[in-house]
Structure formats: structure tokens, C-alpha cells
Amino acid sequence: MSYLPGAATVSRHADQEVAGRTRFVATGAQTQGDFGLFEVTLPPGGGGPGPHVHRTFSESFHVLEGRLAVLDGDTWTTAGPGDLVYVPRSGVHGFRAADDDAGCRFLILFTPGAPREDYFRGMVELRAGGRVPTTEELDELAARYDQLNLRD
């Protein structure tokens, strides 16, 4: 039996880029497009994106600490440490810290490995210096990275 040689990729914690509250554990570029894995920390009462969809990749949320509220269509589900919430492609979802008095830390797994790090970097840039971006700016950035923000 013959096996083709392959090289493992190691993503060292000290070398992982951080953009705002997000650490890029493994980007799609590092995994040959197979997946992206990010660690996110939300402060107490911290919000994430409102309802949105992605057409070309799925998202899974694995809670490490605290409690994460995840929107699934029109229902909010609360996940705690060790819980995983999977959102298929085109599934309407959003997320936020579930408690006002405690934050949360969780992993987001994107499959396949879309270049989501560019979206997160863009969000940091839009909010630099305490600036509040416009709805149009947020939606334009999101659209560049396969995120359709759903608004009433």
C-alpha cells in the first residue's frame, strides 16, 4: 500500500492573528480551503451579528465558556460549555452572549474554509476609534464575504 506524503499544518497560539475579539486559530488558507476555525470572546452582554445567512458555507458554534445565544430562524437557543450549534448553508442565524453579567468564549467552525478573516478584519476597521458604522457600510462589507444581513 502506498501513501502520498502530506505535511501537517501547525497553528501556534503565539502566531495566531487576533482581530478585535476574534483569534484566527486556522484560516481557510491554512487548511487548503477545508475549514476555518476562529475563537471569539464576547464580553458580558456582548452582541454579535443580527439575523443573516451565508450561501456558500456552514457555521458551527462550540461553546468553551459562558453561555451563547444563537438564533435559528426565529427561535433563540442557549448553548453552554461543551454544546455545539450547527447552522447549515442558507440557515438564518445570529448570535450574542446569553447573559448580561457574564461573557462567553466559543469556537466558530466554517466549512468549507471561506476567507472569513477578511470580514472580521473589516469589522475592526469599521469600528476603529469607537466609530459607529452605518447600516450601509455594514451590509456592504458583509456582502463581500457571503453574508446577507436580514433587516426588517
mmCIF file of the C-alpha atoms, coordinates in Angstrom:
data_MODEL
# 
_entry.id   MODEL 
# 
loop_
_atom_site.group_PDB 
_atom_site.id 
_atom_site.type_symbol 
_atom_site.label_atom_id 
_atom_site.label_alt_id 
_atom_site.label_comp_id 
_atom_site.label_asym_id 
_atom_site.label_entity_id 
_atom_site.label_seq_id 
_atom_site.pdbx_PDB_ins_code 
_atom_site.Cartn_x 
_atom_site.Cartn_y 
_atom_site.Cartn_z 
_atom_site.occupancy 
_atom_site.B_iso_or_equiv 
_atom_site.pdbx_formal_charge 
_atom_site.auth_seq_id 
_atom_site.auth_comp_id 
_atom_site.auth_asym_id 
_atom_site.auth_atom_id 
_atom_site.pdbx_PDB_model_num 
ATOM 1   C CA . MET A 1 1   ? 0.000   0.000  0.000  1.00 0.00 ? 1   MET A CA 1 
ATOM 2   C CA . SER A 1 2   ? 1.344   3.399  -0.908 1.00 0.00 ? 2   SER A CA 1 
ATOM 3   C CA . TYR A 1 3   ? 0.548   6.735  0.682  1.00 0.00 ? 3   TYR A CA 1 
ATOM 4   C CA . LEU A 1 4   ? 1.302   10.138 -0.727 1.00 0.00 ? 4   LEU A CA 1 
ATOM 5   C CA . PRO A 1 5   ? 3.348   12.260 1.604  1.00 0.00 ? 5   PRO A CA 1 
ATOM 6   C CA . GLY A 1 6   ? 1.466   15.095 3.228  1.00 0.00 ? 6   GLY A CA 1 
ATOM 7   C CA . ALA A 1 7   ? 2.533   17.830 5.505  1.00 0.00 ? 7   ALA A CA 1 
ATOM 8   C CA . ALA A 1 8   ? 0.659   18.664 8.661  1.00 0.00 ? 8   ALA A CA 1 
ATOM 9   C CA . THR A 1 9   ? -0.019  22.313 9.382  1.00 0.00 ? 9   THR A CA 1 
ATOM 10  C CA . VAL A 1 10  ? 0.588   23.604 12.878 1.00 0.00 ? 10  VAL A CA 1 
ATOM 11  C CA . SER A 1 11  ? -1.041  26.834 14.019 1.00 0.00 ? 11  SER A CA 1 
ATOM 12  C CA . ARG A 1 12  ? 0.846   28.030 17.091 1.00 0.00 ? 12  ARG A CA 1 
ATOM 13  C CA . HIS A 1 13  ? -1.155  30.098 19.575 1.00 0.00 ? 13  HIS A CA 1 
ATOM 14  C CA . ALA A 1 14  ? 1.583   32.750 19.706 1.00 0.00 ? 14  ALA A CA 1 
ATOM 15  C CA . ASP A 1 15  ? 1.462   33.161 15.922 1.00 0.00 ? 15  ASP A CA 1 
ATOM 16  C CA . GLN A 1 16  ? -2.327  33.350 15.511 1.00 0.00 ? 16  GLN A CA 1 
ATOM 17  C CA . GLU A 1 17  ? -3.624  36.733 14.414 1.00 0.00 ? 17  GLU A CA 1 
ATOM 18  C CA . VAL A 1 18  ? -6.163  38.482 16.622 1.00 0.00 ? 18  VAL A CA 1 
ATOM 19  C CA . ALA A 1 19  ? -8.669  40.961 15.188 1.00 0.00 ? 19  ALA A CA 1 
ATOM 20  C CA . GLY A 1 20  ? -10.734 42.604 17.896 1.00 0.00 ? 20  GLY A CA 1 
ATOM 21  C CA . ARG A 1 21  ? -12.329 39.818 19.953 1.00 0.00 ? 21  ARG A CA 1 
ATOM 22  C CA . THR A 1 22  ? -11.534 37.113 17.382 1.00 0.00 ? 22  THR A CA 1 
ATOM 23  C CA . ARG A 1 23  ? -8.472  34.863 17.180 1.00 0.00 ? 23  ARG A CA 1 
ATOM 24  C CA . PHE A 1 24  ? -7.869  33.144 13.831 1.00 0.00 ? 24  PHE A CA 1 
ATOM 25  C CA . VAL A 1 25  ? -6.934  29.649 15.020 1.00 0.00 ? 25  VAL A CA 1 
ATOM 26  C CA . ALA A 1 26  ? -6.926  28.265 11.466 1.00 0.00 ? 26  ALA A CA 1 
ATOM 27  C CA . THR A 1 27  ? -7.881  30.123 8.314  1.00 0.00 ? 27  THR A CA 1 
ATOM 28  C CA . GLY A 1 28  ? -9.135  28.596 5.096  1.00 0.00 ? 28  GLY A CA 1 
ATOM 29  C CA . ALA A 1 29  ? -5.789  29.453 3.519  1.00 0.00 ? 29  ALA A CA 1 
ATOM 30  C CA . GLN A 1 30  ? -4.002  27.406 6.197  1.00 0.00 ? 30  GLN A CA 1 
ATOM 31  C CA . THR A 1 31  ? -6.304  24.386 5.714  1.00 0.00 ? 31  THR A CA 1 
ATOM 32  C CA . GLN A 1 32  ? -6.299  24.367 1.895  1.00 0.00 ? 32  GLN A CA 1 
ATOM 33  C CA . GLY A 1 33  ? -9.882  25.602 1.981  1.00 0.00 ? 33  GLY A CA 1 
ATOM 34  C CA . ASP A 1 34  ? -11.194 22.693 4.051  1.00 0.00 ? 34  ASP A CA 1 
ATOM 35  C CA . PHE A 1 35  ? -12.336 24.775 7.036  1.00 0.00 ? 35  PHE A CA 1 
ATOM 36  C CA . GLY A 1 36  ? -11.754 27.886 9.118  1.00 0.00 ? 36  GLY A CA 1 
ATOM 37  C CA . LEU A 1 37  ? -11.670 27.834 12.917 1.00 0.00 ? 37  LEU A CA 1 
ATOM 38  C CA . PHE A 1 38  ? -11.913 31.036 14.953 1.00 0.00 ? 38  PHE A CA 1 
ATOM 39  C CA . GLU A 1 39  ? -12.094 31.659 18.692 1.00 0.00 ? 39  GLU A CA 1 
ATOM 40  C CA . VAL A 1 40  ? -14.394 34.512 19.726 1.00 0.00 ? 40  VAL A CA 1 
ATOM 41  C CA . THR A 1 41  ? -14.705 36.166 23.124 1.00 0.00 ? 41  THR A CA 1 
ATOM 42  C CA . LEU A 1 42  ? -17.795 38.256 23.850 1.00 0.00 ? 42  LEU A CA 1 
ATOM 43  C CA . PRO A 1 43  ? -17.936 40.494 26.920 1.00 0.00 ? 43  PRO A CA 1 
ATOM 44  C CA . PRO A 1 44  ? -20.907 40.402 29.323 1.00 0.00 ? 44  PRO A CA 1 
ATOM 45  C CA . GLY A 1 45  ? -23.987 41.416 27.331 1.00 0.00 ? 45  GLY A CA 1 
ATOM 46  C CA . GLY A 1 46  ? -21.868 41.394 24.171 1.00 0.00 ? 46  GLY A CA 1 
ATOM 47  C CA . GLY A 1 47  ? -23.671 41.279 20.886 1.00 0.00 ? 47  GLY A CA 1 
ATOM 48  C CA . GLY A 1 48  ? -22.794 39.599 17.653 1.00 0.00 ? 48  GLY A CA 1 
ATOM 49  C CA . PRO A 1 49  ? -24.400 39.940 14.251 1.00 0.00 ? 49  PRO A CA 1 
ATOM 50  C CA . GLY A 1 50  ? -28.161 40.077 13.857 1.00 0.00 ? 50  GLY A CA 1 
ATOM 51  C CA . PRO A 1 51  ? -30.044 37.700 11.575 1.00 0.00 ? 51  PRO A CA 1 
ATOM 52  C CA . HIS A 1 52  ? -28.058 36.784 8.470  1.00 0.00 ? 52  HIS A CA 1 
ATOM 53  C CA . VAL A 1 53  ? -27.323 33.927 6.056  1.00 0.00 ? 53  VAL A CA 1 
ATOM 54  C CA . HIS A 1 54  ? -24.308 32.511 4.235  1.00 0.00 ? 54  HIS A CA 1 
ATOM 55  C CA . ARG A 1 55  ? -24.952 30.728 0.956  1.00 0.00 ? 55  ARG A CA 1 
ATOM 56  C CA . THR A 1 56  ? -21.570 29.044 0.404  1.00 0.00 ? 56  THR A CA 1 
ATOM 57  C CA . PHE A 1 57  ? -20.549 27.762 3.845  1.00 0.00 ? 57  PHE A CA 1 
ATOM 58  C CA . SER A 1 58  ? -21.962 26.374 7.057  1.00 0.00 ? 58  SER A CA 1 
ATOM 59  C CA . GLU A 1 59  ? -21.164 27.604 10.562 1.00 0.00 ? 59  GLU A CA 1 
ATOM 60  C CA . SER A 1 60  ? -20.884 25.670 13.801 1.00 0.00 ? 60  SER A CA 1 
ATOM 61  C CA . PHE A 1 61  ? -20.540 27.209 17.267 1.00 0.00 ? 61  PHE A CA 1 
ATOM 62  C CA . HIS A 1 62  ? -18.823 25.262 20.061 1.00 0.00 ? 62  HIS A CA 1 
ATOM 63  C CA . VAL A 1 63  ? -19.101 26.949 23.461 1.00 0.00 ? 63  VAL A CA 1 
ATOM 64  C CA . LEU A 1 64  ? -15.989 26.865 25.629 1.00 0.00 ? 64  LEU A CA 1 
ATOM 65  C CA . GLU A 1 65  ? -17.043 29.186 28.487 1.00 0.00 ? 65  GLU A CA 1 
ATOM 66  C CA . GLY A 1 66  ? -20.206 31.043 29.440 1.00 0.00 ? 66  GLY A CA 1 
ATOM 67  C CA . ARG A 1 67  ? -23.466 30.859 27.535 1.00 0.00 ? 67  ARG A CA 1 
ATOM 68  C CA . LEU A 1 68  ? -24.074 31.742 23.902 1.00 0.00 ? 68  LEU A CA 1 
ATOM 69  C CA . ALA A 1 69  ? -27.492 32.603 22.473 1.00 0.00 ? 69  ALA A CA 1 
ATOM 70  C CA . VAL A 1 70  ? -27.807 31.512 18.839 1.00 0.00 ? 70  VAL A CA 1 
ATOM 71  C CA . LEU A 1 71  ? -30.706 32.497 16.601 1.00 0.00 ? 71  LEU A CA 1 
ATOM 72  C CA . ASP A 1 72  ? -32.029 29.620 14.495 1.00 0.00 ? 72  ASP A CA 1 
ATOM 73  C CA . GLY A 1 73  ? -34.554 31.061 12.078 1.00 0.00 ? 73  GLY A CA 1 
ATOM 74  C CA . ASP A 1 74  ? -36.847 32.871 14.504 1.00 0.00 ? 74  ASP A CA 1 
ATOM 75  C CA . THR A 1 75  ? -36.001 30.934 17.686 1.00 0.00 ? 75  THR A CA 1 
ATOM 76  C CA . TRP A 1 76  ? -33.179 31.691 20.109 1.00 0.00 ? 76  TRP A CA 1 
ATOM 77  C CA . THR A 1 77  ? -31.332 28.679 21.565 1.00 0.00 ? 77  THR A CA 1 
ATOM 78  C CA . THR A 1 78  ? -28.940 28.988 24.504 1.00 0.00 ? 78  THR A CA 1 
ATOM 79  C CA . ALA A 1 79  ? -25.809 26.841 24.413 1.00 0.00 ? 79  ALA A CA 1 
ATOM 80  C CA . GLY A 1 80  ? -23.446 26.263 27.337 1.00 0.00 ? 80  GLY A CA 1 
ATOM 81  C CA . PRO A 1 81  ? -19.937 24.878 27.745 1.00 0.00 ? 81  PRO A CA 1 
ATOM 82  C CA . GLY A 1 82  ? -19.425 21.792 25.609 1.00 0.00 ? 82  GLY A CA 1 
ATOM 83  C CA . ASP A 1 83  ? -22.535 22.445 23.483 1.00 0.00 ? 83  ASP A CA 1 
ATOM 84  C CA . LEU A 1 84  ? -22.369 22.702 19.700 1.00 0.00 ? 84  LEU A CA 1 
ATOM 85  C CA . VAL A 1 85  ? -24.844 24.506 17.450 1.00 0.00 ? 85  VAL A CA 1 
ATOM 86  C CA . TYR A 1 86  ? -24.657 23.735 13.715 1.00 0.00 ? 86  TYR A CA 1 
ATOM 87  C CA . VAL A 1 87  ? -26.123 26.144 11.142 1.00 0.00 ? 87  VAL A CA 1 
ATOM 88  C CA . PRO A 1 88  ? -26.320 24.778 7.574  1.00 0.00 ? 88  PRO A CA 1 
ATOM 89  C CA . ARG A 1 89  ? -25.723 26.884 4.488  1.00 0.00 ? 89  ARG A CA 1 
ATOM 90  C CA . SER A 1 90  ? -28.518 29.436 3.972  1.00 0.00 ? 90  SER A CA 1 
ATOM 91  C CA . GLY A 1 91  ? -29.744 28.930 7.559  1.00 0.00 ? 91  GLY A CA 1 
ATOM 92  C CA . VAL A 1 92  ? -30.924 32.180 9.152  1.00 0.00 ? 92  VAL A CA 1 
ATOM 93  C CA . HIS A 1 93  ? -28.883 32.781 12.299 1.00 0.00 ? 93  HIS A CA 1 
ATOM 94  C CA . GLY A 1 94  ? -27.233 35.314 14.592 1.00 0.00 ? 94  GLY A CA 1 
ATOM 95  C CA . PHE A 1 95  ? -25.531 35.149 17.981 1.00 0.00 ? 95  PHE A CA 1 
ATOM 96  C CA . ARG A 1 96  ? -24.836 37.062 21.201 1.00 0.00 ? 96  ARG A CA 1 
ATOM 97  C CA . ALA A 1 97  ? -23.703 36.484 24.781 1.00 0.00 ? 97  ALA A CA 1 
ATOM 98  C CA . ALA A 1 98  ? -26.659 34.936 26.597 1.00 0.00 ? 98  ALA A CA 1 
ATOM 99  C CA . ASP A 1 99  ? -26.026 36.671 29.936 1.00 0.00 ? 99  ASP A CA 1 
ATOM 100 C CA . ASP A 1 100 ? -25.696 40.368 30.713 1.00 0.00 ? 100 ASP A CA 1 
ATOM 101 C CA . ASP A 1 101 ? -23.494 39.591 33.713 1.00 0.00 ? 101 ASP A CA 1 
ATOM 102 C CA . ALA A 1 102 ? -21.136 37.101 32.048 1.00 0.00 ? 102 ALA A CA 1 
ATOM 103 C CA . GLY A 1 103 ? -19.391 36.914 28.729 1.00 0.00 ? 103 GLY A CA 1 
ATOM 104 C CA . CYS A 1 104 ? -18.682 33.840 26.690 1.00 0.00 ? 104 CYS A CA 1 
ATOM 105 C CA . ARG A 1 105 ? -15.905 32.254 24.695 1.00 0.00 ? 105 ARG A CA 1 
ATOM 106 C CA . PHE A 1 106 ? -16.590 29.936 21.772 1.00 0.00 ? 106 PHE A CA 1 
ATOM 107 C CA . LEU A 1 107 ? -15.205 28.492 18.566 1.00 0.00 ? 107 LEU A CA 1 
ATOM 108 C CA . ILE A 1 108 ? -16.730 29.110 15.150 1.00 0.00 ? 108 ILE A CA 1 
ATOM 109 C CA . LEU A 1 109 ? -16.082 26.446 12.517 1.00 0.00 ? 109 LEU A CA 1 
ATOM 110 C CA . PHE A 1 110 ? -16.649 27.492 8.896  1.00 0.00 ? 110 PHE A CA 1 
ATOM 111 C CA . THR A 1 111 ? -16.902 24.744 6.274  1.00 0.00 ? 111 THR A CA 1 
ATOM 112 C CA . PRO A 1 112 ? -15.551 24.973 3.706  1.00 0.00 ? 112 PRO A CA 1 
ATOM 113 C CA . GLY A 1 113 ? -12.836 27.449 4.697  1.00 0.00 ? 113 GLY A CA 1 
ATOM 114 C CA . ALA A 1 114 ? -14.204 30.740 3.395  1.00 0.00 ? 114 ALA A CA 1 
ATOM 115 C CA . PRO A 1 115 ? -11.945 33.798 3.903  1.00 0.00 ? 115 PRO A CA 1 
ATOM 116 C CA . ARG A 1 116 ? -13.922 34.998 6.934  1.00 0.00 ? 116 ARG A CA 1 
ATOM 117 C CA . GLU A 1 117 ? -10.834 36.571 8.495  1.00 0.00 ? 117 GLU A CA 1 
ATOM 118 C CA . ASP A 1 118 ? -11.172 39.403 5.950  1.00 0.00 ? 118 ASP A CA 1 
ATOM 119 C CA . TYR A 1 119 ? -14.711 40.067 7.188  1.00 0.00 ? 119 TYR A CA 1 
ATOM 120 C CA . PHE A 1 120 ? -13.596 40.173 10.831 1.00 0.00 ? 120 PHE A CA 1 
ATOM 121 C CA . ARG A 1 121 ? -10.648 42.455 9.988  1.00 0.00 ? 121 ARG A CA 1 
ATOM 122 C CA . GLY A 1 122 ? -13.044 44.723 8.098  1.00 0.00 ? 122 GLY A CA 1 
ATOM 123 C CA . MET A 1 123 ? -15.373 44.936 11.097 1.00 0.00 ? 123 MET A CA 1 
ATOM 124 C CA . VAL A 1 124 ? -12.458 46.013 13.301 1.00 0.00 ? 124 VAL A CA 1 
ATOM 125 C CA . GLU A 1 125 ? -11.511 48.689 10.761 1.00 0.00 ? 125 GLU A CA 1 
ATOM 126 C CA . LEU A 1 126 ? -15.088 49.999 10.511 1.00 0.00 ? 126 LEU A CA 1 
ATOM 127 C CA . ARG A 1 127 ? -15.275 50.346 14.301 1.00 0.00 ? 127 ARG A CA 1 
ATOM 128 C CA . ALA A 1 128 ? -11.763 51.786 14.807 1.00 0.00 ? 128 ALA A CA 1 
ATOM 129 C CA . GLY A 1 129 ? -11.559 54.624 17.296 1.00 0.00 ? 129 GLY A CA 1 
ATOM 130 C CA . GLY A 1 130 ? -15.066 53.958 18.605 1.00 0.00 ? 130 GLY A CA 1 
ATOM 131 C CA . ARG A 1 131 ? -16.645 54.844 15.253 1.00 0.00 ? 131 ARG A CA 1 
ATOM 132 C CA . VAL A 1 132 ? -20.191 53.574 14.668 1.00 0.00 ? 132 VAL A CA 1 
ATOM 133 C CA . PRO A 1 133 ? -20.518 52.321 11.077 1.00 0.00 ? 133 PRO A CA 1 
ATOM 134 C CA . THR A 1 134 ? -23.648 52.941 9.060  1.00 0.00 ? 134 THR A CA 1 
ATOM 135 C CA . THR A 1 135 ? -26.043 50.151 8.150  1.00 0.00 ? 135 THR A CA 1 
ATOM 136 C CA . GLU A 1 136 ? -24.972 50.563 4.528  1.00 0.00 ? 136 GLU A CA 1 
ATOM 137 C CA . GLU A 1 137 ? -21.284 50.146 5.441  1.00 0.00 ? 137 GLU A CA 1 
ATOM 138 C CA . LEU A 1 138 ? -22.005 47.019 7.484  1.00 0.00 ? 138 LEU A CA 1 
ATOM 139 C CA . ASP A 1 139 ? -24.147 45.472 4.743  1.00 0.00 ? 139 ASP A CA 1 
ATOM 140 C CA . GLU A 1 140 ? -21.596 46.270 2.022  1.00 0.00 ? 140 GLU A CA 1 
ATOM 141 C CA . LEU A 1 141 ? -18.764 44.658 3.995  1.00 0.00 ? 141 LEU A CA 1 
ATOM 142 C CA . ALA A 1 142 ? -20.907 41.623 4.805  1.00 0.00 ? 142 ALA A CA 1 
ATOM 143 C CA . ALA A 1 143 ? -21.950 41.156 1.165  1.00 0.00 ? 143 ALA A CA 1 
ATOM 144 C CA . ARG A 1 144 ? -18.290 40.983 0.076  1.00 0.00 ? 144 ARG A CA 1 
ATOM 145 C CA . TYR A 1 145 ? -17.838 37.898 2.275  1.00 0.00 ? 145 TYR A CA 1 
ATOM 146 C CA . ASP A 1 146 ? -21.020 35.931 1.592  1.00 0.00 ? 146 ASP A CA 1 
ATOM 147 C CA . GLN A 1 147 ? -23.085 37.342 4.420  1.00 0.00 ? 147 GLN A CA 1 
ATOM 148 C CA . LEU A 1 148 ? -26.528 38.678 3.694  1.00 0.00 ? 148 LEU A CA 1 
ATOM 149 C CA . ASN A 1 149 ? -27.755 40.704 6.664  1.00 0.00 ? 149 ASN A CA 1 
ATOM 150 C CA . LEU A 1 150 ? -31.523 40.405 7.058  1.00 0.00 ? 150 LEU A CA 1 
ATOM 151 C CA . ARG A 1 151 ? -33.307 43.554 8.075  1.00 0.00 ? 151 ARG A CA 1 
ATOM 152 C CA . ASP A 1 152 ? -36.987 44.248 8.789  1.00 0.00 ? 152 ASP A CA 1 
# 
